[in-house]
Amino acid sequence: MINSLKVGLVQHSNTEDLDSNLEKSSQGILKAAAKNAQLIILQELHRSLYFCQTEDFSSFNLAETIPGHSTQILGQLARELGVVIVASLFEKRAIGLYHNTAVVLDKDGKIAGKYRKMHIPNDPGFCEKFYFTPGDLGFEPINTSVGLLGVMVCWDQWFPEAARLMAMKGAQILIYPTAIGWDSRDSQNEQIKQKEAWIIAQRAHAIYNGIPVISCNRVGYEANTNGKTEGILFWGNSFIAGSQGEILAHASEDQEEVVTATIDLQHSETVRCIWPYLRDRRIDHYQDLLKIYRD
């Protein structure tokens, strides 16, 4: 069992140039590896602009198969550098069937597993239900050479049930590639509240499950081409938190950055002994969690 692990996050802005975006992600991976990162996380849908701001049938052309072009390039990088990479892709599973998918490439360059986003949002500027079929792989940790990774995607961050299920199945780390930001029409006070809620919610996942949490967000402004919203200013703030929710590394809200930190995986066992939440769960009284709402 690995006791400690150096983790790297690649936070960057995006353009319409797919190859340029992939190159930017690849350069970030190289920088993280140069800092001795063994596990490197890319942001949600890192190959393109966040196309989900609008409902546009032409955007389905951005989808790719897994395995495919991106996994081939990233797999080669993983193999050459001896690192594990978590990448978020627009997966074309079949004609007319698409997913928002995180794929994990192990040190040998092979696909260790993938996770298809389970919770799909549909809000102004986040029209994901138009594009993505809800995931069908469940909340299953992915076994890699650096441990069991509980990989989820963005909107999944707001659901404690998902984090708990990953932890109960042995995940040693919770990982969230993300694309979240502000509507410029919101007041500064509202923007602060949204960002802080996002950080607090994920740090809470670390605390009540006793395992580290990694969240990698994109940064920069992306316009909405249909004019129905003012576009999204992605707020960055990628971070790495330890198993008590403590911040180990935190990126800015407006800069492209590669941040790294060493997480103590052995400390999770100590934390769970001090705060034995799994021991004290009252599963005999949780039946109503299977209902949409208790009237």
URWOGI-V945780 format. One record per pair of residues at least 12 apart in sequence whose ideal C-beta (glycine too) atoms are under 7 Angstrom apart, sorted by the first residue. I is the first residue (numbers start at 1). GAP is how many residues later the second one is. D is the distance in whole Angstrom. If there is no record, write none. Layout:
BEGIN
i;gap;d
I;GAP;D
I;GAP;D
END
This chain:
BEGIN
i;gap;d
2;144;6
2;145;6
2;263;6
3;262;6
3;263;4
4;258;6
4;259;7
4;260;5
4;261;6
5;33;6
5;34;6
5;141;6
5;257;7
5;258;5
5;260;6
6;30;5
6;31;5
6;32;5
6;254;6
6;256;5
7;30;6
7;32;5
7;207;6
7;233;6
7;253;6
7;254;6
7;256;6
8;24;3
8;27;6
8;29;3
8;32;4
8;250;6
8;252;5
9;32;5
9;205;7
9;207;4
9;229;5
9;231;7
9;242;7
9;250;5
10;15;6
10;18;3
10;19;6
10;22;6
10;30;7
10;32;5
10;33;7
10;206;7
10;248;6
11;32;6
11;205;6
11;206;6
11;207;7
11;208;5
11;225;6
11;227;4
11;240;5
11;245;6
11;246;5
12;12;5
12;16;6
12;206;7
12;207;7
12;244;4
13;205;7
13;206;5
13;207;3
13;243;6
14;34;7
14;35;5
14;204;6
14;208;7
15;34;7
16;33;6
18;29;5
18;30;6
21;25;6
21;26;5
21;27;6
22;25;6
22;48;7
22;51;7
25;17;5
25;21;5
26;51;6
28;230;5
29;48;6
29;56;6
31;227;4
32;226;5
32;228;6
33;48;4
33;50;5
35;225;5
37;46;7
37;223;5
38;45;6
38;46;7
38;108;6
39;44;7
39;45;5
39;107;5
40;43;6
40;45;5
41;45;5
41;134;6
41;136;6
41;173;6
41;175;4
42;44;7
42;45;5
42;46;6
42;135;6
42;174;6
43;45;7
43;134;5
43;135;6
43;136;6
43;173;5
43;174;6
43;175;4
44;44;5
44;109;6
44;110;5
44;133;4
44;134;5
44;135;4
44;174;7
45;43;6
45;45;6
45;134;6
46;41;7
46;42;6
47;23;6
47;42;7
48;14;5
49;173;5
50;129;5
50;172;6
50;182;7
52;74;6
52;75;5
52;76;5
52;79;6
53;72;5
53;74;7
53;171;4
53;176;7
53;179;7
54;73;7
54;170;6
54;171;6
54;172;5
55;72;5
55;75;4
59;72;7
60;38;7
62;28;5
63;27;5
63;28;7
63;29;4
63;35;5
64;25;6
64;26;7
64;28;6
65;27;5
66;23;6
66;25;5
66;35;6
66;37;6
66;48;6
67;44;6
70;17;7
70;19;6
71;32;6
71;34;7
71;40;6
74;13;5
74;31;5
75;30;5
75;34;4
75;35;7
76;33;6
78;27;4
78;28;7
78;29;6
78;31;5
79;29;6
79;30;3
82;25;5
83;24;6
84;20;7
84;21;7
84;22;6
84;23;6
84;60;5
84;61;6
84;62;5
85;20;5
86;16;6
86;18;5
86;65;6
86;89;6
86;91;7
87;15;7
87;16;5
87;18;7
88;14;5
88;65;6
88;89;4
89;12;5
89;14;6
97;36;6
98;33;6
98;34;6
98;35;6
99;17;4
99;18;7
99;33;6
99;34;6
99;36;6
100;17;4
100;28;7
100;32;5
100;53;6
101;13;5
101;14;7
101;15;5
101;16;7
102;12;6
102;13;5
102;49;5
102;51;5
102;75;6
104;38;5
104;40;6
104;45;6
104;47;6
106;38;5
106;39;6
107;38;5
112;30;5
112;31;7
112;32;5
113;29;4
115;20;7
115;22;6
115;36;5
115;37;6
115;38;7
116;19;3
116;20;6
116;21;5
117;15;6
117;18;5
117;36;4
117;39;6
118;16;6
118;17;4
118;38;6
118;44;7
119;36;5
119;37;5
119;40;6
120;12;5
120;14;5
120;35;7
121;34;5
124;104;7
124;105;5
125;58;7
125;99;6
125;104;4
125;107;6
139;23;5
139;26;4
139;27;5
139;30;7
140;29;6
141;25;6
141;28;5
141;29;6
141;30;4
147;25;4
147;26;7
147;118;7
148;22;5
148;23;5
148;24;5
149;22;7
149;24;6
149;26;6
150;16;3
150;17;7
150;21;3
150;23;6
150;24;5
150;25;7
151;24;5
152;24;6
153;23;7
153;24;6
154;22;7
154;23;7
154;24;5
154;25;6
154;26;6
156;20;7
157;19;5
157;21;7
157;44;6
157;45;6
158;43;6
160;45;7
163;42;4
163;46;6
164;45;6
167;42;4
167;44;6
171;40;7
172;39;6
172;93;6
172;96;7
173;38;6
173;39;5
173;41;6
174;31;6
174;37;6
174;39;5
175;39;5
176;26;7
176;38;7
176;39;5
177;39;5
178;37;6
178;38;6
178;39;4
179;38;7
179;39;5
179;55;7
180;18;6
180;37;6
180;54;7
180;55;7
181;51;4
181;52;5
181;53;4
181;54;5
182;12;7
182;50;7
182;51;5
182;53;6
183;46;6
183;47;6
183;49;7
184;46;4
184;47;7
184;49;6
185;45;6
195;40;5
195;42;6
199;38;7
199;40;7
202;13;5
202;39;7
203;38;5
203;42;4
204;41;7
206;35;5
206;36;7
206;37;6
206;38;7
206;39;5
207;37;6
207;38;4
208;69;6
210;33;5
210;58;5
210;61;4
210;62;4
210;65;7
211;32;5
211;57;5
212;28;7
212;29;6
212;30;5
212;31;5
212;51;5
213;28;5
214;26;5
215;23;6
215;24;6
216;22;5
217;17;7
217;18;7
217;19;6
217;20;6
217;21;5
218;16;5
219;15;5
219;17;4
219;35;6
219;36;7
219;37;6
220;14;6
221;12;5
222;12;7
235;18;5
236;15;6
236;16;6
236;17;4
236;18;6
236;19;7
237;13;7
237;14;6
237;16;5
238;13;4
238;21;6
239;12;7
240;21;4
240;23;7
242;21;6
242;22;7
242;25;7
243;24;6
243;25;4
243;28;5
244;27;6
248;13;4
248;15;7
249;12;4
END
